[in-house]
Amino acid sequence: MSSDNDAKLKHLEFIQATINRMAGNSFLLKGWTVTLVGALFAAAVTETSFLFLGISLCVVLFFWLLDGYYLSRERHFVKLYEHVSVKKPADIDFSMRTKLFRTRWDWPKCSFSTTLVVFYGGLVVLHLILIYYL
């Protein structure tokens, strides 16, 4: 009986490690976004160039979509964690498949979650303001 409980705990630890990795990826994306956009903003202002603003806006949109992807995958693993947590220890199979928890609109829905819209949408608004004043 104890080894069954150990197996369940180990499976939950595997899932939690994956959730942490997805959250870490999201954090790194935000850091890279701020770094790249800041550098491109500085170049756009000093050169008075719309090219740098356009590249910067593309970077923001690309990272926004990528962050939405990681957030959707993170949510799938959270659902898997919840699913495994209520399983009987004897039913643990160490599966990391999240296909059961996916829907067609997960990625777009996560891309427009409140936190991502505030962060990346704010950067888009800053781009529009800079384009207006440049």
C-alpha positions, 0 to 999 in steps of 0.5 A: 500500500505504501508503494502505491502512495509513493507512486502517486506522490511521485507522479504528482511531483512529475506533473508539478515539475512540468507545471513549474517548467511551463511557468518558468518559460512564461517568466523568461519570455516576459523578461526577453520581451522587456529586454528586446522591446526596450532595446528596440524602443531606444533604437527607434527613438534615437534613429527616429525609425519606424523599422525598429518600431515595426520589428519591436511590435512583431517581437511583442506579438510573437512572444505574446502568442508563444506565452499564450501557448505555454500558459495553455499547456500549463493549464492542461498539466494543472488539469492533469494534476487535479485528475491524478490527485483524485485517482486511487493509488492503484490506478497510477500509470505515470501518464503525462498525456494531457490530450483529455483536457484539451479543447480547440480554443485553449491556446487563443483563450489563454493568449487573451487571458487577463494577465497576458492582455495587460502585459502584452496589450500594454506594450502594444499600446506603448507602441501605438503611442510612440508611433503617434508621437514619432 
